[in-house]
Amino acid sequence: MTITVSSLRPDQKGLTLSVKVVEAKVTLNRERGPKAPSVKVAECLVADSTGVVVFVARNEQVDVAEKGATITLTGAKVDMFRGSMRLTVDAPGKVESGGDLAGAVNTSNNVSLLEFEVVTVGA
């Protein structure tokens, strides 16, 4: 299901988005020993014509999600972190270079700044 940034909602899964990487900052780069794999994590701001959201890239995804790159996220999901939305892509999803992103990106509508609250209904 192809979706735009502004239509993202908590706990959505199986999403496909074409976005431009506006910012990319490595937050964890830990080299491990010969038996344990190394771990690399970057927080990226990615945008399309409708808005911008935080995308958490892991390991080889970090190399694809470089600042200025247009990428396609396949099998993405919306995770919640401290009440805010973040995109992640776990296996079998993919982060690939390229995608059809027409027009300029909108960085003024940051959907990661929207706060959501869990409300329990009924008793």
C-alpha positions in Angstrom: 0.0 0.0 0.0 1.6 3.3 -1.2 1.0 6.1 1.3 2.0 9.7 1.9 3.8 11.0 5.0 0.9 13.2 6.1 -1.5 10.2 6.2 0.7 8.1 8.5 -1.0 6.9 11.7 0.2 4.9 14.7 0.6 1.1 14.3 0.3 1.0 10.5 2.2 -1.8 8.8 3.1 -3.0 5.3 3.6 0.5 3.9 5.4 1.7 0.8 6.7 5.3 0.7 9.0 7.2 -1.7 10.8 9.9 0.3 13.8 12.2 0.2 16.3 12.1 3.0 16.4 15.7 4.4 18.8 14.9 7.3 20.7 11.8 8.4 22.5 11.5 11.7 24.2 8.3 13.0 23.2 7.8 16.6 24.9 4.4 17.2 27.9 2.9 15.6 29.2 -0.1 17.6 31.8 -2.5 16.3 31.5 -5.9 17.7 33.9 -8.8 18.0 34.3 -11.6 15.4 31.2 -13.6 16.7 28.8 -10.7 17.1 27.7 -8.4 14.2 28.3 -4.7 14.3 25.4 -2.4 14.9 24.7 0.9 13.2 21.6 3.1 13.7 20.8 6.5 12.1 17.9 8.8 12.7 16.8 10.3 9.4 14.3 13.0 8.6 12.5 11.9 5.4 10.0 13.9 3.5 7.6 13.9 0.5 5.3 16.6 -0.8 2.9 16.3 2.2 5.3 16.3 5.2 8.3 15.0 7.0 8.7 12.1 9.5 11.6 10.4 11.5 12.9 7.2 9.9 15.1 5.0 12.0 17.6 3.3 9.7 19.5 0.2 10.9 22.8 -1.4 9.7 22.9 -1.5 5.8 19.9 0.8 5.6 22.1 3.6 7.0 24.3 3.5 3.8 21.2 3.8 1.6 19.5 6.6 3.6 22.2 9.3 3.0 21.3 13.0 3.1 19.9 14.2 -0.2 19.0 10.7 -1.4 15.6 9.7 -2.7 14.7 6.3 -1.3 11.8 3.8 -1.3 10.7 2.2 1.9 8.9 -1.1 1.3 7.2 -3.0 4.1 7.6 0.0 6.5 5.8 0.3 9.8 4.9 3.1 12.1 6.4 2.6 15.6 5.6 4.8 18.6 8.4 6.3 20.7 7.5 8.5 23.6 4.1 9.2 22.0 5.5 10.1 18.6 5.5 8.3 15.3 8.7 6.9 13.7 9.1 4.8 10.6 11.1 1.6 10.7 11.7 -1.2 8.1 12.3 -4.7 9.4 12.9 -7.9 7.4 11.4 -8.7 4.9 11.0 -5.1 4.1 13.5 -3.1 2.0 15.1 0.3 1.9 16.2 1.0 -1.7 17.7 3.9 -3.6 15.4 5.7 -6.0 11.7 6.1 -6.3 9.1 8.3 -7.9 9.0 11.4 -5.9 7.6 14.2 -7.9 7.9 17.9 -6.9 9.4 19.6 -3.9 9.3 18.2 -0.4 7.3 19.7 2.5 9.5 20.0 5.6 7.0 22.3 7.5 4.6 19.5 8.4 6.5 17.2 10.8 4.2 14.4 11.7 6.7 13.0 14.2 6.0 16.1 16.3 2.4 15.1 16.7 1.8 13.4 20.1 -0.5 10.5 20.5 -2.0 9.2 23.7 -3.3 5.7 24.4 -6.9 5.8 25.5 -8.6 2.7 27.0 -12.2 2.5 26.2 -14.7 0.5 28.3 -14.2 -1.3 31.6 
